[in-house]
Every structure is written in structure tokens, then in C-alpha cells.
């Protein structure tokens, strides 16, 4: 689809943030957020898919190398310990950059 502009970016960003807030409050991190893992319904509702790299409960002290290189936070690429919520938020930033 290519760049959709700021209005579309804002519309989808709110949905992504709401989804991540719900997941993070349940102590779940995705670790592989990317455009290919975001589905859009006919009503333009977003659905997060592919939880193959997701982690549950112990999300603040992770060290495994997970994700897709182009959406991956630098600390994962550098094999450093990382917080799951922060790497999900980094990936959301990459997604919004692409969408807008």
C-alpha cells in the first residue's frame, strides 16, 4: 500500500498502542512486531498475529535473540539483556515510520 500519511498513521498507532498496553498489562511481549504480523479487518480494526516469539511473565530480563532484523531493537542485535516492553515499542516506531 505504501505510505498512508499522518492521519492513517495516527489512526493505526492508537490501535497498536491499545493492543500493546493490554498485552503488556497481562505480562506478555510479542518480540516480533512487524507489518506482516498486523492484520486489518474490513472495519479497519487491527489484529496482532504470530505470537511464535512471544514471552510471558518474565518480560523485564530477556536475552534471547528473537525478532525480525529490520524491526529489531539495537540491544537485541548487540546480544545485550533487554526489557520486552521496550523492544515492542521500538518495533512499533519502525512500523509507524513505514506507514507514514
Buried (B, 14 or more C-beta within 10 A) or exposed (E): EEEEEEEBBEBBBEBBEEBBEEBBEEBBBBBBBBEEBBEEEEEEEBEBEBBEBBBEEEBEEBEEEBBBEEBBBEBBEEEEEBBBBBBBBBBBEBBBEBBB
